[in-house]
Amino acid sequence: MEADAFRAIALGFEGVEERAHMEHPDFRVNGRIFATLHPGDTRGMVKVSPDEQRELLRTHPEAFEPSAGAWGRQGCTNVTLAKVDVRTARAALLVAYEGALKAPARRRRKPRV
């Protein structure tokens, strides 16, 4: 899978916007990040629950790994794009998207002056 395909899947869900976070693209719904693309476009991240993360790691250990530290323990899961097929990536992105939809909407911060 290429980064453009990952991006297209994420942006294909209703209400998603692409923004930037820490100098790389992220995908949000209700103001909540549910996926990102890492610099270099070889890896992405999906934010799923810890239980959903365990299932991804169990069924596709070559494609998914927990993000570092507390982020990973909370369900942030790295995706190696070259090792994931479109169907699996779409399923993981959908789970992440649905999780973000269920969470309360984030308020937008006012820019600091």
Backbone torsions as a table, in degrees:
resi	resn	phi	psi	omega
1	MET	NA	142.6	177.7
2	GLU	-100.5	160.1	179.6
3	ALA	-59.4	-36.5	179.9
4	ASP	-63.4	-35.0	178.0
5	ALA	-70.3	-41.7	176.4
6	PHE	-58.4	-47.5	179.1
7	ARG	-60.1	-46.6	-177.5
8	ALA	-62.4	-40.4	178.0
9	ILE	-63.3	-50.3	-178.5
10	ALA	-58.4	-44.5	-178.5
11	LEU	-73.8	-12.6	179.6
12	GLY	-77.7	-14.0	177.8
13	PHE	-80.8	146.2	-175.3
14	GLU	-61.2	133.4	173.5
15	GLY	79.7	8.9	-176.9
16	VAL	-84.3	139.7	173.0
17	GLU	-125.6	146.3	174.9
18	GLU	-96.7	130.0	175.8
19	ARG	-133.8	-165.8	178.7
20	ALA	-128.8	143.6	-179.6
21	HIS	-143.8	123.5	-179.1
22	MET	53.8	40.5	175.6
23	GLU	65.5	28.3	171.0
24	HIS	-144.7	157.1	-175.7
25	PRO	-66.3	142.2	170.5
26	ASP	-132.1	163.3	-177.2
27	PHE	-124.8	127.9	-171.9
28	ARG	-130.1	149.6	168.9
29	VAL	-139.0	139.3	-174.5
30	ASN	56.3	28.2	-179.6
31	GLY	76.6	5.0	-177.8
32	ARG	-108.3	132.7	177.0
33	ILE	-73.2	129.9	174.7
34	PHE	-119.9	-12.1	178.9
35	ALA	-159.9	156.2	175.7
36	THR	-142.3	164.5	167.6
37	LEU	-114.1	130.1	179.3
38	HIS	-77.6	154.9	174.4
39	PRO	-54.4	140.5	-178.4
40	GLY	94.8	-13.3	175.7
41	ASP	58.2	28.4	176.0
42	THR	-104.5	-14.8	179.5
43	ARG	-138.1	153.5	173.2
44	GLY	-126.7	-176.3	176.5
45	MET	-143.4	140.1	170.8
46	VAL	-121.0	139.7	179.4
47	LYS	-101.7	105.8	-179.0
48	VAL	-122.6	176.3	176.9
49	SER	-74.8	160.2	176.3
50	PRO	-56.7	-37.2	177.8
51	ASP	-65.9	-42.6	178.4
52	GLU	-65.4	-37.5	177.0
53	GLN	-60.8	-46.1	179.5
54	ARG	-58.0	-38.9	179.1
55	GLU	-66.8	-42.5	176.9
56	LEU	-61.2	-43.5	-179.9
57	LEU	-65.3	-36.7	-179.4
58	ARG	-69.6	-43.6	-173.6
59	THR	-87.8	-22.8	-177.6
60	HIS	-142.3	61.7	-175.0
61	PRO	-63.8	-22.9	-179.7
62	GLU	-77.6	-20.6	-174.8
63	ALA	-104.9	-25.8	-173.8
64	PHE	-122.2	146.2	173.3
65	GLU	-151.9	150.1	178.7
66	PRO	-64.2	145.1	171.2
67	SER	-67.0	165.2	-176.0
68	ALA	-68.3	147.7	169.8
69	GLY	60.7	-144.4	-176.0
70	ALA	-61.3	-33.3	178.4
71	TRP	-58.1	-46.0	179.8
72	GLY	-65.5	-39.5	178.8
73	ARG	-65.1	-24.9	179.2
74	GLN	-87.7	-4.3	176.1
75	GLY	116.2	-6.4	176.8
76	CYS	-65.0	126.0	-170.5
77	THR	-129.4	121.1	178.2
78	ASN	-76.2	145.3	179.8
79	VAL	-122.2	120.9	173.5
80	THR	-84.3	108.4	-170.5
81	LEU	-61.3	-36.9	-179.3
82	ALA	-67.1	-15.8	-175.7
83	LYS	-111.6	6.7	-179.8
84	VAL	-117.8	140.5	176.4
85	ASP	-88.7	163.2	-174.9
86	VAL	-60.1	-43.0	-177.8
87	ARG	-61.3	-44.9	-179.6
88	THR	-68.3	-42.0	178.3
89	ALA	-62.8	-43.0	179.2
90	ARG	-61.3	-42.8	179.8
91	ALA	-63.1	-43.6	180.0
92	ALA	-66.0	-42.8	177.6
93	LEU	-63.8	-37.8	178.9
94	LEU	-64.5	-43.2	177.7
95	VAL	-60.9	-44.5	179.5
96	ALA	-64.1	-44.1	179.0
97	TYR	-60.3	-47.8	-179.4
98	GLU	-63.1	-36.6	176.4
99	GLY	-63.0	-41.1	178.9
100	ALA	-68.2	-33.5	177.8
101	LEU	-65.6	-35.7	-177.8
102	LYS	-74.1	-26.8	-178.4
103	ALA	-73.2	150.6	176.5
104	PRO	-58.4	143.4	179.5
105	ALA	-62.4	141.4	177.5
106	ARG	-85.8	141.1	174.5
107	ARG	-79.4	141.9	176.2
108	ARG	-77.6	135.2	177.6
109	ARG	-79.4	146.3	174.3
110	LYS	-79.8	140.0	179.0
111	PRO	-60.7	142.1	176.3
112	ARG	-74.9	143.2	-179.7
113	VAL	-103.8	NA	NA
